Amino acid sequence: MASNYAVQSSFRSEKQVPHGSPSSSSSYVRSVGGHGHFSVRASSKIPASRRPVTPNSRLHSDNDESETGRVRVAVRLRPRTADDLIADADFADCVELQPELKRLKLRKNNWNSESYRFDEVFTESASQRRVYEVVAKPVVESVLNGYNGTVMAYGQTGTGKTYTVGRLGKDDASERGIMVRALEHILFHGSVLDSVEVSYLQLYLESIQDLLAPEKSNITIVEDPKTGEVALPGATIIQIRNLEHFLQLLEIGEGNRHAANTKLNTESSRSHAILTVYIRRSPHGKDKDGNLSKEKDTDGIPIVLKSKLLIVDLAGSERLDKSGSEGHLLEEAKFINRSLSSLGKCINALAQKSPHIPFRDSKLTRILCDSFGGSARTSLIVTIGPSSRYHAETTSTIMFGQRAMKIVNMIKLKEEFDYESLCRKLENQVDHLTAEIDKQQKLRDDDKAQMERMLRETQNSFLEKEEILVTRSEFLEKENTRLELEMKNVLTELNHQKDYSALMCDEVARLDSKKVLADTIQMYEKKIGELAKQLEDEQTRCESAEQQLEVIKKRLSDHQMSIQTEISTYQQALADTTQLYEKKRAELTKQHEDNQKSIQMEGQKEIDILRLKFQEMNQLHGTTISDLQYLTTQYEDLVSEKAKLGEELNDVRQKLLVEQKQRKVTENEMVNLKKIIAENDNNDEDMKSYMKENIGKGSAFGNPLSVSKSNQSKEQCCGPRAAIAKICEEVGFGKILGLLSSEDSDVQIQAVKLVANLAAEDINQAKIVEEGGLDALLRLLQSSQNTTIIRVASGAIANLAMNELNQGLIMSKRGAQLLANIGVKTDDPQTLRMVAGALANLCGNENLHVMLKEDGGIQALLQMLKLGNSDVIAQVARGIANFAKCESRGILKGYKKGRSLLMEYGVLSWLISNKTNISSSTQRHLELCLCHLAQNEDNAQDFVSSGGLKELIRISSESSREDIRNLAKKTLRMNPAFRAEMHTELL
């Protein structure tokens, strides 16, 4: 069977085209067969500009097979419960499974049965893993490939839908339901996915609420006028990190989901739960080198696959006579059955190929419009029970599945152009180019600054060298001048010496003969040679200094020329670099402007679309104004009608005065009524037992009793009802209620008995309240001293208190305070039973708890336990169970906190001490009360210290009811203080 559901895909990205479109609309057409196989049909090529841009248009397959995309339906049989084993001990199951033939037989009786075929048939021993692999795994794999998918559970309440779909399996992974296994499968392929996001909603009383954000309620459904797709923009969407994160979110959602205790299921889901998984991934192809790359359109736009998976846990259909739903539970059941009926109509219309499908009759069908007859791959699992008591419900469920199998969906690949990714890429490129421009500009500025610094350093070095050379040149010139001056002095001295020598020569000649003259001449010649040698050395030094000066001047000129050449080179390089940077900057600026223009064009298109929507809103505003004017006119008409009604009210008051005068005449007629009532005295005890049964059968919330009774009760009450109907027909409601204020006590007793019996019927309660019967009964409780009148009046109020509207009226008129006062004053067991039944019904309305405490109703209810009467104890047990159930619901939803009010009155110790020697129904209420009190974590310390935890553990294993055992196990598992205490005891 798994192969029938498996999707065998090559992950290719060819698109489907609508049926009947020209063959040139795309290069390939891909269709999905009945077993998930793909077929490829070649067609002629067209230019890339003809590619369809809208990815959400409905596609039709060219495959003519009748099972193309058909809804797959599997059926799962729930094992027998303890109640089934007790109630159906003498009867065979109404269902016979033939899993090898994928058939089941539904027995009408012992000799007649009908056979039905499904895509898969699961026995009661089928594992959660097998159910997932056959029903949900093919859909999940299809979603991973880019298609929408839906997995939905349908069936009667209590047949295991939530177990199949939403089971968390925190303690035992093998019990995990479809939701957890589907996310585990998806996250296993997380490496190829761009993102995985979830939203978790519930449809409660035809209002869409967010289970992950309870403050979000009445979320609107928005439909795309172009594609027809449905969206919920107000829902909280969270990206999933891992499986543990998803389990935490799922646990939060389950805690916020509405559930209640009914006769069919202790934790009956009262809303439709819808888990939506949004998957986004990019299709990958292979380039020339064999590497993975993102596929792109011929225009270069990337492609993205956007698919979603819907996992729907529908609330169970139920019959009121079997579920016992009353009051608020009755309203919930009406909305549940109404939405399921709308879904059935849509399924029937699709199966019959009707031209009109009523998807707009319900929000549920609007959300599921793509799942049935749309473009999603859908698998449906219907759950049934084996009991013959629910043969009609089982038949209805099976026929729903058979009709769903006839529906054929046109499966479409959810492929879109990834404009967001392209926009982000272009923005990143613009940012990169801008950063590159800034970087190049910074480098250019740095190079310019460096060159300017080098130029300044070179100029400074040149000036320093020039200054040194000038200084040295000045020094050499001074030294040359000094040497020239010395040379002149030496020449002068030499000339002087020559003159002196000539003079001496003359003297020598004159004194030639003398030896002294010869020595003197020799000495002077020697001195003259030394001076000539010194003169030559000075000339040599002067020539060397002149040569050095010439060399220095030449070096200085060469250095100046080299510096000028280097400066001109640097200036040329700086000009070239500046020109290159300016050219690069111009190119980048132009590319940036082109990108900005393309983005502005896309933005302009979005603005045009928004402008059209704004014009539509203006038209809608005009229509609204005209409607407002129309309503204003109607209001004025209503004001005028109100004035007329005021005049009519005055006339009625006058008539009332006339009727008061006729009251005495009516009292005389009461004598005749006494004779009629006397004839029915033999049936009085039957009436009392009937009233007792009505008072004792309130639901877990104290809501009104079901209008359907057993055949035996109807036969027992046939006589009294006929008599009461005869009296009402002959006398009328108004006159009977008027006799409650009679001065004759016998008349009052008979009248209040009639009113009590009338109040036991739901059809009479509204008329009794409208005629002032409730006010009259409360006056009797306040003023009468007759025990019988007080007892019967309390019973009548108990009957009226089974209706939620009447409960508010009773509390607003201080009825609870009167009942509490009677409970404290009287010791009569029958009276206390009636009073306790009325207060127990009021305890089932969580909006009245504060008023009940203030009026002393809770305290009076608990004080009645001192009497020890079993009937009174049964009513008190029902009342505190109702009170605890409402408190636990408030705690779980988060709008109530703190220690339970019942704990302050010592209820826990009484529950523990009275766990035995009581009736089974009373024990059931006590066990439920313990379980609900334990759900409040602020009560955990009291449970541990008083032994309540041990009692809760005993209930989880020894209770006679399986639903109570499961509730106790769940409470122990979810409370961390209990888990820690049990772990300590084990150690």
Secondary structure as GFF3:
##gff-version 3
##sequence-region A 1 987
A	DSSP	alpha_helix	2	5	.	.	.	ID=ss1
A	DSSP	three_ten_helix	23	25	.	.	.	ID=ss2
A	DSSP	beta_strand	28	32	.	.	.	ID=ss3
A	DSSP	beta_strand	38	42	.	.	.	ID=ss4
A	DSSP	three_ten_helix	48	50	.	.	.	ID=ss5
A	DSSP	beta_strand	72	77	.	.	.	ID=ss6
A	DSSP	alpha_helix	82	87	.	.	.	ID=ss7
A	DSSP	beta_strand	95	98	.	.	.	ID=ss8
A	DSSP	beta_strand	103	107	.	.	.	ID=ss9
A	DSSP	beta_strand	113	117	.	.	.	ID=ss10
A	DSSP	beta_strand	120	122	.	.	.	ID=ss11
A	DSSP	alpha_helix	128	131	.	.	.	ID=ss12
A	DSSP	pi_helix	132	136	.	.	.	ID=ss13
A	DSSP	alpha_helix	137	144	.	.	.	ID=ss14
A	DSSP	beta_strand	149	155	.	.	.	ID=ss15
A	DSSP	alpha_helix	161	166	.	.	.	ID=ss16
A	DSSP	three_ten_helix	173	175	.	.	.	ID=ss17
A	DSSP	alpha_helix	178	188	.	.	.	ID=ss18
A	DSSP	three_ten_helix	190	192	.	.	.	ID=ss19
A	DSSP	beta_strand	195	204	.	.	.	ID=ss20
A	DSSP	beta_strand	207	210	.	.	.	ID=ss21
A	DSSP	beta_strand	222	223	.	.	.	ID=ss22
A	DSSP	beta_strand	230	231	.	.	.	ID=ss23
A	DSSP	beta_strand	238	239	.	.	.	ID=ss24
A	DSSP	alpha_helix	243	256	.	.	.	ID=ss25
A	DSSP	beta_strand	259	260	.	.	.	ID=ss26
A	DSSP	beta_strand	268	269	.	.	.	ID=ss27
A	DSSP	beta_strand	272	281	.	.	.	ID=ss28
A	DSSP	beta_strand	284	286	.	.	.	ID=ss29
A	DSSP	beta_strand	292	294	.	.	.	ID=ss30
A	DSSP	beta_strand	303	313	.	.	.	ID=ss31
A	DSSP	alpha_helix	320	323	.	.	.	ID=ss32
A	DSSP	alpha_helix	328	351	.	.	.	ID=ss33
A	DSSP	three_ten_helix	359	361	.	.	.	ID=ss34
A	DSSP	alpha_helix	363	367	.	.	.	ID=ss35
A	DSSP	beta_strand	377	384	.	.	.	ID=ss36
A	DSSP	three_ten_helix	388	390	.	.	.	ID=ss37
A	DSSP	alpha_helix	391	404	.	.	.	ID=ss38
A	DSSP	beta_strand	415	417	.	.	.	ID=ss39
A	DSSP	alpha_helix	419	510	.	.	.	ID=ss40
A	DSSP	alpha_helix	515	661	.	.	.	ID=ss41
A	DSSP	alpha_helix	663	679	.	.	.	ID=ss42
A	DSSP	three_ten_helix	681	683	.	.	.	ID=ss43
A	DSSP	alpha_helix	684	696	.	.	.	ID=ss44
A	DSSP	alpha_helix	711	716	.	.	.	ID=ss45
A	DSSP	alpha_helix	718	731	.	.	.	ID=ss46
A	DSSP	alpha_helix	733	738	.	.	.	ID=ss47
A	DSSP	three_ten_helix	739	741	.	.	.	ID=ss48
A	DSSP	alpha_helix	745	759	.	.	.	ID=ss49
A	DSSP	alpha_helix	762	770	.	.	.	ID=ss50
A	DSSP	alpha_helix	773	783	.	.	.	ID=ss51
A	DSSP	alpha_helix	787	800	.	.	.	ID=ss52
A	DSSP	alpha_helix	804	812	.	.	.	ID=ss53
A	DSSP	alpha_helix	815	825	.	.	.	ID=ss54
A	DSSP	alpha_helix	829	843	.	.	.	ID=ss55
A	DSSP	three_ten_helix	846	848	.	.	.	ID=ss56
A	DSSP	alpha_helix	849	854	.	.	.	ID=ss57
A	DSSP	alpha_helix	857	863	.	.	.	ID=ss58
A	DSSP	three_ten_helix	864	867	.	.	.	ID=ss59
A	DSSP	alpha_helix	870	893	.	.	.	ID=ss60
A	DSSP	alpha_helix	901	904	.	.	.	ID=ss61
A	DSSP	alpha_helix	907	913	.	.	.	ID=ss62
A	DSSP	alpha_helix	920	934	.	.	.	ID=ss63
A	DSSP	three_ten_helix	937	939	.	.	.	ID=ss64
A	DSSP	alpha_helix	940	946	.	.	.	ID=ss65
A	DSSP	alpha_helix	948	958	.	.	.	ID=ss66
A	DSSP	alpha_helix	962	974	.	.	.	ID=ss67
A	DSSP	alpha_helix	976	986	.	.	.	ID=ss68
###
